Amino acid sequence: MRVFVTGGTGFIGSAIVQELIKAGHQVVGLARSDAAAKSLAAAGAKVHRGDLENPDSLRNGVADSDGVIHNGFIQDFARFKEVCEIDRRAIEALGAALTGTDRPLVVTFGTALVTPGRIATEENAPATAIPRIASEEAAQAVAARGVRVSIVRLSPSVHGDGDHGFVPTLISIAREKGVSAYVGDGLNRWSAVHRLDAANLFRLALEKTTAGARFHGVAEEGIAFRDIAAVIGNRLNVPVVAKSPEEAAEHFAWFAAFAGLDCPASSKLTRERTGWCPVQPTLIADLERGSYFKA
């Protein structure tokens, strides 16, 4: 299969590209810059120049493909609502190019805010009105037009070498503040998945997708936040402390809402429907290896 991939040079996207190529697929990656084009070519992918804000470049990328994985997202949280709407329009453009065909489209969302406080399943629609829901809404609208689109929802912690997401942020805050903190009793839960297991799920979703399907990239349903904080404290040799919600707002700053989030999620249906079986290290095991703490 010739697969058009957006976000193919990122932390997760680069693993998706390698997963597809190893499985015998041809990959065409969207490249906004010369550096991205060079990275894709070095990985063995063909290069399609364009970007997420150029609908024509997306439609042209779809034209010669047998399927699409949309993993690209503009990581600019200073204009979060705006970039979420850009993602909506990108999905609409990809979907429009696939309308009337049976070619699959896989888009990316997250599990964190689907059903906060209880285990999210693939059957749950997002319960929280947030800007990021624009991506899932766009996918549903595309599915309503007959496009064979599915959604891969990723855990809040996608970990592995090269991670620059939530856990590195926690490590950076602990280094700066001299303590590794959690909120309240620290029993709020995060789900997690290794980037290579996530990449494997994207491939399976592409190959096995049905219109409107949701898949959960969740290897671990819920890790107590204080367990993550404990490993960070031990590796940095700093105290592990509890913070009240009021203290957490000052300690974690913009990250406080995420630090206190209780967002367990299940992948039971995903495993049954695709045969997905995560085999990579757990989040705690990954942290214990020490690569997250190298200067």
N, C-alpha and C positions, 0 to 999 in steps of 0.2 A: 504494500500500500504506500502511496506517496502522500505524506502527511505534512500539512502546513502547520507550523508551530509558532505561536507568539510567546515572547518571554523566554526564548530558548537559550539565552546566555546567563540567566539568573541562577540563584542558588538551587531552586527546584527545577527550573526549566532546563538547565544544562544536564541534569540527571535524567530528565524525560527524553531529551535528544539521544543520550547514550543508550537508554533503555530501548527506544524504538529502533535504533540502528542495530543493536545486538539481536533484536528479534527479527531482523531482515527487512524492516521498512526503510523506505527512502524518506529523508527529512528535508524540508525546505523551511528555513528559519527566517522570521522577520528581523531585519537589522536596521536600526535607526542610524547607527554611526559606523565609521570605518573600523573601530575597535570591535564592535559587535559582529560585523561581517567577518573580520579576521578570526574571531573566536569560533564562530559557527563553522567556517571553512576548516579550521584546525580540528574540529570535532568530527568532521566527515559529513557535514550537512551542506546542502546547497543554500545559497543566500538570495533572499528577496528583500530589496531595499524598500523601506517605508516605515511608518510608525502608527501608533494606535489612534492618533488624532487625524489620520488621513484615510477616510473611508475607501477611497479609490484604491489605495495601496493594499488594503485588506481584501477588497473584492478581487483584485488581480491575483493576490496570493492564493485565494480560494479556487480560482478558475482552473488551475492545472493540478489540483489536489484531489485525492480520493477521500480525505478526511481532514479534520481540523482539531487541534488542541489549542485552546486559548488560555494561556497561563500568564500572559503579560498584564501588568498593572503598573501605573505610574506611582511610584513610592514617594509621594509628596504630601505629608500629613498636614502641612500648613494650609493646603487647599483641598482638604479631604473630600468635601462634598462635591467639589468641581470634578476631581479626578474619578470619583465614583460615577458621575454622569458621563464622563468620557468613556468609561468602561461600558456603560449601558449602550452608548452609541456604537462602540466597537462591536459588541455582541449583535446588535441589530444589523450592522453592515455585514458581518460574517453570515448571519442567518439569512439575510436577503439573498446573498449569493448562493446559498445552499437550498433555497426554497424550490420545490419541485423535483428535487433529487432525493436519493436515499443515502447520500453521503453523511457520515456522522460528524457531529460537532460536540466537543467536550469543553465545558467552561469551568472556571474555578470560583469557589466561594469558601466559606469557613463554617466550622461548627460552633464557634465560641458563643455567638449570640442567638442561636436558634431557639433554645429553651433554657435560659439561665436558671441555675438552681436545681435542675433535674436532668436526667440523662437524655440527651437528644438522640433521636433515631432518624433513619433515612425517611421515614414517613411524616416527620414533623415539618411543617412550613415554619419559616422564621417567625418568632413571636414578638420580635422587637422592631420597631420602626426606626431604622438607622440608615444613613446614606449608603452603606455598603450593600444593602439589600437590593439596590438597583441592579446589580449583576444577576441575582437570582430571578428578579422580576423580568429582566430582559430575556433570560433563558426560557422562562415560562411562556412569554409572549411569542418567542420564536417557535417553541414547541407547538403552540396553538395554531401556527401556520403550516404545520405538517413536517417541520424539520426534525430529523432524528437527533435531538440534542439531549445530552445528559450533563449532570452537575457533579463535580468532585468537590466535596466539602473537606477542607483540610483542618487538622487540629491546630490550636493556637501555637503549640510548639512543634515546628517541623525542624528536627535537629540533625546534626551531622557536621562533618568538616566543612568549614566555610560559612557556617550559620552566622547571620548578622541580625537575627530577629529578637524575640522576647528574652531568651535566656542570656545572650550576651549583654542585653540592656540591664538585666538584673545584676550581672557580674560587674558591669561598669559602675552601677549605683553603689554596690557594696564596696568596691574599691574606693570610690570617692568619699563615701560616708564613714567608712571604717567599721561598719556592721552589716550583717546580712539579715534582712528583716522580712517578716511576714505580717499579715493583717489579722488582728483578733487572735483566734486559736489556730489559725493557719490551716484549717481543715478544708478550706475551699479547694476545688479540684480542677486541674488542667488535664485535658487529654493530650496525647503526644503521638508522633510518628516520625520515623527516620526518613530522610529525604529519598533514599534509594527505594524504600518500601513505597513511598508516595509515588515515585516515578513509575514503579511497577503497576500501581493501581491505575494511573492515567492510561497506560497502554491497554490494560484489561478493559477499562471503560470505553476506550475507542473501539476495541474489537468486539465487545459484547453489548454495546449500548442499545437501549430502547428509548423511544421518545419519552421525555419527561422523567427519566430515571435519575435518582439521587444516589451517590455513593459516598461513603464516609472514609476518609483517610485517617483512620484511628487505629493505632496499634495498642495503645493503652487507654482504657476508658477514663481513668481519673487518678492523677497523682496528687497527693496532698501538697499544697504549696509550701508548707513548712518543711517537707522532705527535700524539696528542691533548694530551699534556703539553707538547710542544714549542710548539704553537700558543698554549696558555694562558700559558706562560712568555714567549713573544714579545709577546703582547698586554698582559701585566701588567708587562713589563720586569723579570722576576725570573729567577734562574738555573733551569735545568732539570737536575735531579739524579736519580741512581739511589739507591734505598734497598734494603737487604737486607730479607728478610721480617721479621726481628726489628725493624729500624728502621721498617719500614712500619707495623707494629702501633701504634707510638707516634705516628708522623706522621699517619696517616690515621684513627686511633682506630676507631670502629665501621665506617668505610668501607673498612678494610684488605682485608677479604675480597673486596669488589667490585673494588677497585683491582688485585688480583692475579688476578682471574678470567679464564680463557681460555675464551671462549664464542662461537666463530664459529657461524654458522648459514646455511643455504641457503633460498632461496625458489623454487627451480627448479620444483618440482611445483605450487606455488601459482600461479606465472605461467602454467604450461601449462594448469591447470584453470580458471582464472578470467579469463585475459587481462590480469591486473594488470600495469601497467608504471609503476614509479615515475618521476616527472618532476621532483620538487622538488630543491633543492640538497642536496649531500652534507653530512655532519656537519662535515668540515673546512671546506668552503666556507661553511657557516652560521656557524662560529666566526670565520672570517676577516672576515665582514661587520661584526663588532664589536658587535652588539646585546647579546650575552651579557655584555659587559664594561661596559655603562653602569651608572653608580651608581644 
